[in-house]
Amino acid sequence: MSVQQIQGAILLADNRGLTQTDEYRSCQFFRPADLRLQAGALVKFDEDTLAGGASLAMEAAADCDTLLIPLVGGVHFETDQHSHYIEAGSSLLYRAAENAAFTVSNPFQQALVNFLHIRIKGGPAPFPAGEVSVSRFDLEGAPNLLIDPFSGVPNPGHWTARIGKFKGREEAFYRLNRPDSGIFTFVVDGAFEVQNRLLHPRDGLLLRQLDELELEALSDQAVILILEIPHENQFH
């Protein structure tokens, strides 16, 4: 990999915030009380786990895109107008018309489910407010490539997502769409070197002031998620 001097911050999986009950566990990168990290428009990136048959009630903000990506198993997403089942290999995007409640539930009684809950603030709505878009993607069918996990969204708006599954020593590049954007990467499985920084499973990396992202998988079956987002603030 070529050496490029950029601003960045590694977010270790072990340092995430933790909220836990008998039925629910949430590992959080960005907590409201944590002023050490400024991630621009990315206001939430949680890895949530639900026990068998459990459900979780949440509230969507009107000025945020709410993204759900199952990693293990599948979940039901429900509002007063919509009901969708999504599983690993699919994603859901929701933009509420106003602050609105929704529920995520585990339909399996004997198995845990694990999913990412992401919120990105501001920007134009990708489709009429109050609607839901479900997309599907196939990591096995596109090995060693970065693909769009939200390809079903007609107008993705001000952010971009890519996900890929790689063999060891395979490289990939992602060129940013906007020079003022920032990048957040999350290692789902395996290990990666991203911009000369070593990342292990569930580690995150915030980057800015770069034109192109370089990554190399350091293990087989390694999976990484990349978000390009408006980055309004400097790192502290």
C-alpha positions in Angstrom: 0.0 0.0 0.0 1.1 3.5 -0.7 1.6 5.8 2.3 -0.8 8.7 2.6 -0.9 11.2 5.5 -4.5 11.7 6.6 -6.4 12.4 9.7 -7.9 9.3 11.4 -8.9 7.6 14.6 -9.1 3.9 15.3 -12.1 2.9 17.4 -11.4 -0.4 19.1 -14.2 -2.9 19.5 -13.3 -3.5 23.2 -13.7 0.3 23.9 -17.3 0.5 22.7 -20.0 1.6 25.1 -22.2 -1.3 26.3 -25.9 -1.4 27.2 -27.1 -4.8 28.2 -30.2 -6.5 29.7 -31.3 -10.1 29.8 -32.8 -9.8 26.3 -30.7 -7.2 24.6 -27.1 -6.1 24.1 -25.9 -3.0 22.3 -22.2 -2.1 21.6 -22.0 1.6 20.7 -19.2 3.5 19.0 -20.8 7.0 19.3 -22.4 7.8 22.6 -24.0 11.2 23.1 -21.9 11.9 26.2 -18.6 11.0 24.5 -17.2 14.3 23.2 -13.9 12.9 22.3 -15.1 11.8 18.9 -16.8 13.9 16.3 -18.1 11.9 13.4 -20.0 14.5 11.4 -23.3 13.2 10.1 -22.8 9.7 11.5 -24.6 10.0 14.8 -25.1 6.3 15.6 -23.2 3.1 14.8 -24.4 0.3 17.1 -24.0 -3.5 17.0 -27.1 -4.9 18.6 -28.0 -8.5 19.6 -31.5 -9.7 20.5 -32.2 -12.9 22.5 -34.8 -15.4 21.1 -38.2 -13.9 20.8 -37.1 -10.5 22.2 -38.1 -7.1 20.8 -36.8 -3.6 21.1 -38.8 -0.4 20.8 -36.9 2.7 19.4 -37.6 6.1 18.0 -36.5 7.4 14.6 -35.6 11.0 14.3 -37.2 12.9 11.4 -33.9 14.4 10.3 -32.0 11.0 10.2 -31.7 8.1 7.9 -32.0 4.9 9.9 -30.1 1.9 8.5 -30.4 -1.7 9.6 -28.1 -4.5 8.4 -28.5 -8.0 9.9 -25.2 -9.8 10.4 -26.5 -13.1 11.9 -30.1 -14.3 11.5 -32.9 -11.9 10.6 -35.2 -9.4 12.3 -38.7 -8.0 11.9 -38.9 -4.2 11.5 -42.3 -2.6 12.2 -43.8 0.8 12.3 -47.5 1.8 12.4 -47.5 1.6 8.6 -44.8 -0.9 7.6 -43.7 -4.4 8.5 -40.6 -6.0 6.9 -38.4 -9.0 7.6 -34.8 -8.6 6.7 -32.0 -11.2 7.1 -28.2 -11.4 6.6 -27.7 -10.4 2.9 -30.3 -7.6 3.1 -30.6 -4.1 4.5 -33.3 -1.6 5.4 -33.4 2.2 5.1 -36.1 4.2 6.9 -36.6 8.0 7.0 -39.4 9.0 9.3 -41.7 11.8 8.4 -41.4 13.0 12.0 -40.1 11.5 15.2 -41.7 8.1 15.1 -41.5 4.8 17.0 -40.5 1.6 15.4 -39.8 -1.9 16.7 -37.1 -4.5 15.9 -37.8 -8.0 17.0 -36.2 -11.4 16.8 -38.7 -13.9 15.2 -36.6 -16.9 16.4 -37.3 -18.3 19.8 -34.1 -20.4 20.2 -31.5 -18.2 18.5 -29.8 -14.9 18.9 -29.9 -12.3 16.1 -27.2 -9.7 15.5 -27.5 -6.6 13.4 -26.1 -3.1 12.8 -28.2 -0.1 13.7 -26.8 3.1 12.0 -28.1 6.6 11.8 -26.9 9.4 9.5 -28.1 12.9 10.1 -29.3 15.6 7.7 -29.3 15.8 3.9 -32.3 15.3 1.5 -34.6 12.4 2.1 -33.7 9.5 -0.2 -37.4 8.9 -0.9 -40.8 10.2 0.5 -40.6 10.5 4.3 -42.3 7.7 6.2 -41.4 5.1 3.6 -39.1 2.1 3.9 -36.6 0.7 1.3 -35.3 -2.9 1.5 -32.3 -4.0 -0.5 -30.6 -7.3 -1.1 -26.9 -8.0 -1.7 -24.8 -11.1 -2.4 -21.3 -11.2 -0.9 -20.6 -14.7 -2.1 -21.6 -13.8 -5.7 -19.2 -10.8 -5.8 -16.0 -12.0 -4.1 -13.2 -9.5 -3.5 -15.3 -6.6 -4.6 -17.0 -3.7 -2.8 -20.7 -3.7 -3.6 -23.6 -1.4 -2.6 -25.7 -2.9 0.3 -28.4 -0.3 -0.4 -28.7 -0.8 -4.1 -32.5 -0.8 -3.9 -32.7 2.9 -2.7 -33.7 5.0 -5.7 -31.9 8.1 -4.4 -29.3 7.4 -1.8 -28.8 11.1 -1.0 -25.8 12.4 0.8 -24.1 9.2 2.0 -22.7 6.1 0.3 -22.2 2.5 1.6 -20.1 -0.3 0.4 -19.5 -3.8 1.7 -17.3 -6.6 0.6 -16.0 -10.1 1.4 -12.3 -10.8 0.6 -9.8 -13.6 0.5 -6.5 -13.0 2.3 -4.1 -10.5 0.6 -6.8 -9.2 -1.8 -6.8 -5.5 -2.1 -9.6 -3.0 -3.0 -9.9 0.7 -3.5 -12.8 3.1 -2.9 -12.7 6.6 -4.5 -14.7 9.2 -2.6 -17.6 10.9 -4.3 -17.1 14.2 -2.5 -13.9 15.8 -1.4 -15.4 17.1 1.9 -16.7 13.7 3.0 -15.3 11.5 5.7 -15.0 7.7 5.8 -16.1 5.2 8.5 -15.0 1.6 8.1 -16.2 -1.3 10.2 -14.6 -4.8 10.1 -17.4 -7.3 10.3 -15.2 -10.4 10.2 -11.5 -11.1 9.8 -8.7 -8.6 9.7 -7.8 -5.7 7.4 -5.1 -3.2 6.8 -6.9 0.1 5.9 -4.7 3.1 5.1 -1.8 1.4 6.8 -3.8 0.8 10.0 -4.5 -2.7 11.3 -8.1 -3.5 12.2 -9.5 -6.6 13.8 -13.1 -7.9 14.0 -15.6 -5.2 15.1 -13.0 -2.5 15.0 -13.9 0.8 13.4 -11.8 3.5 11.7 -12.7 7.2 11.1 -10.9 8.9 8.3 -10.9 12.3 6.6 -8.9 14.3 4.1 -8.4 11.6 1.6 -9.4 11.1 -2.0 -9.2 7.3 -2.2 -9.4 4.6 0.4 -7.0 1.6 0.2 -7.6 -1.7 2.0 -6.1 -5.1 2.1 -7.6 -8.2 3.7 -5.3 -10.0 6.0 -7.4 -13.1 6.5 -9.7 -15.3 4.4 -13.5 -14.6 4.5 -12.9 -11.1 5.8 -15.8 -8.7 5.6 -15.7 -4.9 5.7 -18.3 -2.2 5.6 -17.5 1.3 4.4 -19.6 4.5 4.8 -18.9 7.7 3.1 -20.6 10.5 5.0 -20.6 14.3 5.3 -17.9 15.1 7.9 -18.7 18.4 9.5 -16.2 18.4 12.3 -12.5 17.8 12.9 -11.3 14.9 15.0 -10.5 15.9 18.6 
